[in-house]
């Protein structure tokens, strides 16, 4: 019987929110950073992309490190490194230094979310798991939701460096609470598996090849490099899959034998590509032709967070009741609608018409995340929990990284198209941002294909599976 379940949940939520907040608190400050460092949009996006790549490279190590040092020290170490990395980010005086600091930050942040989700999944029974994920998810999504508002306020009054300071007190509090309420994790059995060097090397080269390929798409006369990058990515992915068939792989790919896991994983990827890619441009849209300041654009994003605060626990409770497929489909439709509404924002648009898509987006994401996460975790055995949570974070970050890069390239092409049609640069930029949201709305709709295959009344199946395993 788990002691202090509420305080355990709070401890996991704090660490998760600290890591999650960095996925958005930086975004609203990007125009300011771009101006201070005097760089282009495709260069400043490395502040986000470098973090996500490093984050992704660290995720396959989680299962290995969990077996070697246990959940307790893995979570504690990750929070400490992330907190130290945040301090280094705030002290950076150039784009290169900031990108390096973000990589250090990501080496700690990569384990926080999957580790906390694994602890939650193994500590709470299946019939309460959806509700626990719903509340835990407040930290996972409220961080990104509140990030723009908090980032806008901090950047306006204290400069962009201050957006990283917010992690330090949260990190210290999480470390203290971990010692107090997660100490039971020290009793978990450990092992000393051999490190899969070949598998990790192939995986790392696959990630690098994917990012290199995407980065060459926007450059002229680099078709051979793009083709070579695609071939390298496919080759290293194939080699990694072959390597994973050996004993003690970094990730147990047998989780993909479950249809529910596959469908959930596909939704995670599509969702990440659309949301990270589309929402990367929102601060530029608000602070561009629409003329809002950094703090105003941050405050305009607050309704999104407030809607999540209300809707996320409700979605988790519905997931416990087995309402997974229908809630997820509704979430996808709402997110797509919000993207279309963002694309309609123009000069003269009222504040109410900006707040509306924020509310719709918050409701849609709440309905989409908790049920899909519940379906994904309930589709695997307890022994596969660490792999499942790691894979969830891996696909989310990889999809997000690709989404930002691809949408960045798409933005350049659309922007050049409008310039060729003799539009003034500010107007061409605005139209390119609007079109980017339309594309994002279409991309997220693709998630309907796997979503209609998700289970309904799934909790009954979970209970049956649990009884069979025991």
Buried (B, 14 or more C-beta within 10 A) or exposed (E): EEEEBEEBBBBBBBBBBBBBBBBBBBBBBBBBBBEBBEBEBBEBBBBBBBBBBBBBBBBBBBBBBBBBEBBBBBBBBBBBBBBBBBBBBBEBEEBEEBBBBBBBBBBBBBBBBBBBBBBBBBBBEBEBBBBBBBBBBBBBBBBBBBBBBBBBBBBBEEEBBBBBBBBBEBBEBBBEBBEEBBEBBEEEEEEEBEBBEBBBBBBBBBBBBBBBBBBBBBEEEBEEBBEBBBEBBEBBBEBBBEBBEEEBBBBBBBBEEBEBBBBBBBBBBBBBBBBBBBBBBBBBBBBBBBEBEBBBBBBBBBBBBBBBBEBBBBBBBBBBBBBBBBBBBBBBBBBBBBBBBBBEBEEEEEEEEBBBBBBBBBBBBBBBBBBBBBBBBBBBEBEBBBBBBBBBBBBBBBBBBBBBBBBBBBBBEBBEBBBEEEBEEEBBBBBBBBBBBBBBBEBBBBBBEBBEBBBEEBBEBBBEBBEEEE
